[in-house]
Amino acid sequence: DPKVSEFPIYISFCFILYISRFAIRKIMLLEFSQYLENYLWVNYTPKVSSNAYLMSICCIVNEKFRENVPAWEVFKKEPSHFPFFFKCVMEAVLNGDEAGLTLREQTVLLVFLDHCFNSLEVDLIREQVQQLISLPMWMCLLPSRLQQELKKVPKLQKFWNLIKKKFDKMDADAAEQAKKERTFLLALIKKFRGILMSIPPSVLFFALLPTRRWFNTVLDDSHLVVSCHLSSLAQREKEGHLFCQLLDMLKFYTGFEINDQTGNALTQKEMTTLHYDRITSLQRAAFAHFPELHDFALSNVAAVDTRESLTKHFGHLSPNTLHQVASYLCLLPELAEGQDTIYEKEYLLELLVSRHERRISQIEQLNQMPLYPTEKIIWDENIVPTEYYSGEGCLALPKLNLQFLTLHDYLLRNFNLFRLESTYEIRQDIEDVVSRMKPWQSEYGGVVFGGWARMAQTITAFSIVEVAKPNIGENWPARVRADVTVNLNIRDHIKHEWEGLRKHDVCFLITVRPNLPYGTRFDRRQPFVEQTGLVYVRGCEVQGMLDDKGRVIEEGTGGVTLITGHLVKAWGDTS
């Protein structure tokens, strides 16, 4: 009925928002009753569209994605009003403050748009999203930056001229609508910078080639990553931890080793060439226009492409000079004669340094990863969530979509997810074993264990016997060998399991410094690390067992049993 009353929708929205504060149980109840299919969308028309109506639809769609159920089927059955609905959501996201929407409500709308950008396989969604992320959005770039980008791919100049002619022929209303669509993401970036303390950025735009092809240049021209890096939220150790992890993912994908126009993966040689081109263009600008930077301009690239070296050469320049350097590189608009820059020196310096510093290749990053997870990764809830994760918030995890940038991107995401899944299993084992051991603080400040575990023993003696020199091109030891002595004063069948450890078996060395006095009960609902006083977790690989005379017990000999203990020779994780 086109004359459907908005009152039930307003009541349901007020119930969800003001009474339950977007409680998942209430939204689940509405979704389970097919509120979207049976009432909201079938009665939606431009005449009844309102903020309450938009919020109700977006809440239900977000809940469907959280539950991993099909969300777009109802829209595909009746697609006539979806373009108007999508435009209303865009306007509400940008003008939420003027419309009286709270930050929580604007976040719901933003999450809905995020789901749209991640559903490009749906024709109905792709038709709307493509209007926001096509070549015409480059009208947001600086004129000098636009010409620089068009020169990189000559055929784009022809397409750009056709776009300009088509835009000039539009009437006033069509031109205004086209301008809104082309500048939407840039306006969203500017709004995000204004409320940087509250909303984390989305990474999915850059993990898919159709969305990153044109938008990656717009994002680079807006310098959003620099603003995020210098924000006060990024400096907060606790509140900004998740934000920093998401920012690292954003930086990784904005600089991913791929050609945004062709979609071809770039080799290490091609990435090095691009890096050298950036540094040499900066050196040419410094040599031609800034005499105080002649030392930098005449240095070789390898001597000046580190963060420390760039900060040393540019740190003493005034803000106006830094702005002029950035304008020569088409990063900022030119300063008028006698005009002072509006940017702070810290921002300008970070803009130049972050753009020209040497980046570690993906292969080097993989090689620098530890072989076994440490305590920093194992108990990081943003990376390895608990089994009670409800799916409400965002996590700093890679996502498996239908599209990937390159084969390496596909393999890297699967590798990271598999590594984190293994880490979760390791955490469960460690928490179970340490809880059974019941570490408490003794009267003299040491550690006393009030329990026991089948495959966990206190270390009687530990000594490092070898630290090998790093291999060429690496900055960590090639191997670290240690002798670990444990006292097997346990039952015979458990002792046989310990004696069954063989070469290449993996063990974990754990350090605990508990603060709880003897006899304190452990509460599994409280944080595990704080209760047990766990400090370090390091993985190692068994290289062999020694008998009481220091001889290696060969595999298959059997019959060698120690009364007091075993000496285990192990390789430590050197990363």
Secondary structure in CASP SS format (residue, H / E / C, confidence):
PFRMAT SS
TARGET T0000
AUTHOR 0000-0000-0000
METHOD secondary structure of the structure
MODEL  1
D C 1.00
P C 1.00
K C 1.00
V C 1.00
S C 1.00
E C 1.00
F H 1.00
P H 1.00
I H 1.00
Y H 1.00
I H 1.00
S H 1.00
F H 1.00
C H 1.00
F H 1.00
I H 1.00
L H 1.00
Y H 1.00
I H 1.00
S C 1.00
R C 1.00
F C 1.00
A C 1.00
I H 1.00
R H 1.00
K H 1.00
I H 1.00
M H 1.00
L H 1.00
L H 1.00
E H 1.00
F H 1.00
S C 1.00
Q C 1.00
Y H 1.00
L H 1.00
E H 1.00
N H 1.00
Y H 1.00
L H 1.00
W C 1.00
V C 1.00
N C 1.00
Y C 1.00
T C 1.00
P C 1.00
K C 1.00
V C 1.00
S C 1.00
S C 1.00
N H 1.00
A H 1.00
Y H 1.00
L H 1.00
M H 1.00
S H 1.00
I H 1.00
C H 1.00
C H 1.00
I H 1.00
V H 1.00
N H 1.00
E H 1.00
K H 1.00
F H 1.00
R H 1.00
E C 1.00
N C 1.00
V C 1.00
P C 1.00
A C 1.00
W C 1.00
E H 1.00
V H 1.00
F H 1.00
K H 1.00
K H 1.00
E C 1.00
P C 1.00
S C 1.00
H C 1.00
F H 1.00
P H 1.00
F H 1.00
F H 1.00
F H 1.00
K H 1.00
C H 1.00
V H 1.00
M H 1.00
E H 1.00
A H 1.00
V H 1.00
L H 1.00
N C 1.00
G C 1.00
D C 1.00
E C 1.00
A C 1.00
G C 1.00
L C 1.00
T C 1.00
L H 1.00
R H 1.00
E H 1.00
Q H 1.00
T H 1.00
V H 1.00
L H 1.00
L H 1.00
V H 1.00
F H 1.00
L H 1.00
D H 1.00
H H 1.00
C H 1.00
F H 1.00
N C 1.00
S C 1.00
L C 1.00
E C 1.00
V C 1.00
D H 1.00
L H 1.00
I H 1.00
R H 1.00
E H 1.00
Q H 1.00
V H 1.00
Q C 1.00
Q C 1.00
L C 1.00
I C 1.00
S C 1.00
L H 1.00
P H 1.00
M H 1.00
W H 1.00
M H 1.00
C H 1.00
L C 1.00
L C 1.00
P H 1.00
S H 1.00
R H 1.00
L H 1.00
Q H 1.00
Q H 1.00
E H 1.00
L H 1.00
K H 1.00
K H 1.00
V C 1.00
P C 1.00
K H 1.00
L H 1.00
Q H 1.00
K H 1.00
F H 1.00
W H 1.00
N H 1.00
L H 1.00
I H 1.00
K H 1.00
K H 1.00
K H 1.00
F H 1.00
D H 1.00
K C 1.00
M C 1.00
D C 1.00
A H 1.00
D H 1.00
A H 1.00
A H 1.00
E H 1.00
Q H 1.00
A H 1.00
K H 1.00
K H 1.00
E H 1.00
R H 1.00
T C 1.00
F H 1.00
L H 1.00
L H 1.00
A H 1.00
L H 1.00
I H 1.00
K H 1.00
K H 1.00
F H 1.00
R H 1.00
G H 1.00
I C 1.00
L C 1.00
M C 1.00
S C 1.00
I C 1.00
P C 1.00
P C 1.00
S C 1.00
V C 1.00
L H 1.00
F H 1.00
F H 1.00
A C 1.00
L C 1.00
L H 1.00
P H 1.00
T H 1.00
R H 1.00
R H 1.00
W H 1.00
F H 1.00
N H 1.00
T H 1.00
V H 1.00
L H 1.00
D H 1.00
D H 1.00
S H 1.00
H C 1.00
L H 1.00
V H 1.00
V H 1.00
S H 1.00
C H 1.00
H H 1.00
L H 1.00
S C 1.00
S H 1.00
L H 1.00
A H 1.00
Q H 1.00
R C 1.00
E C 1.00
K C 1.00
E C 1.00
G C 1.00
H H 1.00
L H 1.00
F H 1.00
C H 1.00
Q H 1.00
L H 1.00
L H 1.00
D H 1.00
M H 1.00
L H 1.00
K H 1.00
F H 1.00
Y H 1.00
T H 1.00
G C 1.00
F C 1.00
E C 1.00
I E 1.00
N C 1.00
D C 1.00
Q C 1.00
T C 1.00
G C 1.00
N C 1.00
A E 1.00
L C 1.00
T C 1.00
Q H 1.00
K H 1.00
E H 1.00
M H 1.00
T H 1.00
T H 1.00
L H 1.00
H H 1.00
Y H 1.00
D H 1.00
R H 1.00
I H 1.00
T H 1.00
S H 1.00
L H 1.00
Q H 1.00
R H 1.00
A H 1.00
A H 1.00
F H 1.00
A H 1.00
H H 1.00
F C 1.00
P H 1.00
E H 1.00
L H 1.00
H H 1.00
D H 1.00
F H 1.00
A H 1.00
L C 1.00
S C 1.00
N C 1.00
V H 1.00
A H 1.00
A H 1.00
V H 1.00
D C 1.00
T C 1.00
R H 1.00
E H 1.00
S H 1.00
L H 1.00
T H 1.00
K H 1.00
H H 1.00
F H 1.00
G C 1.00
H C 1.00
L C 1.00
S C 1.00
P H 1.00
N H 1.00
T H 1.00
L H 1.00
H H 1.00
Q H 1.00
V H 1.00
A H 1.00
S H 1.00
Y H 1.00
L C 1.00
C C 1.00
L C 1.00
L C 1.00
P C 1.00
E C 1.00
L C 1.00
A C 1.00
E C 1.00
G C 1.00
Q C 1.00
D C 1.00
T C 1.00
I C 1.00
Y C 1.00
E C 1.00
K H 1.00
E H 1.00
Y H 1.00
L H 1.00
L H 1.00
E H 1.00
L H 1.00
L H 1.00
V H 1.00
S H 1.00
R H 1.00
H H 1.00
E C 1.00
R C 1.00
R C 1.00
I C 1.00
S C 1.00
Q H 1.00
I H 1.00
E H 1.00
Q H 1.00
L H 1.00
N H 1.00
Q C 1.00
M C 1.00
P C 1.00
L C 1.00
Y C 1.00
P C 1.00
T C 1.00
E H 1.00
K H 1.00
I H 1.00
I H 1.00
W C 1.00
D C 1.00
E C 1.00
N C 1.00
I C 1.00
V C 1.00
P C 1.00
T C 1.00
E C 1.00
Y C 1.00
Y C 1.00
S C 1.00
G C 1.00
E C 1.00
G C 1.00
C C 1.00
L C 1.00
A C 1.00
L C 1.00
P C 1.00
K C 1.00
L C 1.00
N C 1.00
L C 1.00
Q C 1.00
F C 1.00
L C 1.00
T C 1.00
L H 1.00
H H 1.00
D H 1.00
Y H 1.00
L H 1.00
L H 1.00
R H 1.00
N H 1.00
F H 1.00
N H 1.00
L H 1.00
F H 1.00
R H 1.00
L H 1.00
E H 1.00
S H 1.00
T H 1.00
Y H 1.00
E H 1.00
I H 1.00
R H 1.00
Q H 1.00
D H 1.00
I H 1.00
E H 1.00
D H 1.00
V H 1.00
V H 1.00
S H 1.00
R H 1.00
M H 1.00
K C 1.00
P E 1.00
W E 1.00
Q E 1.00
S C 1.00
E C 1.00
Y C 1.00
G C 1.00
G C 1.00
V E 1.00
V E 1.00
F E 1.00
G C 1.00
G C 1.00
W C 1.00
A E 1.00
R C 1.00
M C 1.00
A E 1.00
Q C 1.00
T C 1.00
I E 1.00
T E 1.00
A E 1.00
F E 1.00
S E 1.00
I E 1.00
V E 1.00
E E 1.00
V E 1.00
A C 1.00
K C 1.00
P C 1.00
N C 1.00
I C 1.00
G C 1.00
E C 1.00
N C 1.00
W C 1.00
P C 1.00
A C 1.00
R C 1.00
V E 1.00
R E 1.00
A E 1.00
D E 1.00
V E 1.00
T E 1.00
V E 1.00
N C 1.00
L C 1.00
N C 1.00
I C 1.00
R C 1.00
D H 1.00
H H 1.00
I H 1.00
K H 1.00
H H 1.00
E H 1.00
W H 1.00
E H 1.00
G C 1.00
L C 1.00
R C 1.00
K C 1.00
H C 1.00
D C 1.00
V E 1.00
C E 1.00
F E 1.00
L E 1.00
I E 1.00
T E 1.00
V E 1.00
R C 1.00
P C 1.00
N C 1.00
L C 1.00
P E 1.00
Y C 1.00
G C 1.00
T C 1.00
R C 1.00
F C 1.00
D C 1.00
R C 1.00
R C 1.00
Q C 1.00
P C 1.00
F H 1.00
V H 1.00
E H 1.00
Q H 1.00
T H 1.00
G C 1.00
L E 1.00
V E 1.00
Y E 1.00
V E 1.00
R E 1.00
G E 1.00
C E 1.00
E E 1.00
V E 1.00
Q E 1.00
G E 1.00
M E 1.00
L E 1.00
D C 1.00
D C 1.00
K C 1.00
G C 1.00
R C 1.00
V E 1.00
I E 1.00
E C 1.00
E C 1.00
G C 1.00
T C 1.00
G C 1.00
G C 1.00
V C 1.00
T C 1.00
L C 1.00
I C 1.00
T C 1.00
G C 1.00
H E 1.00
L E 1.00
V E 1.00
K E 1.00
A E 1.00
W E 1.00
G E 1.00
D C 1.00
T C 1.00
S C 1.00
END
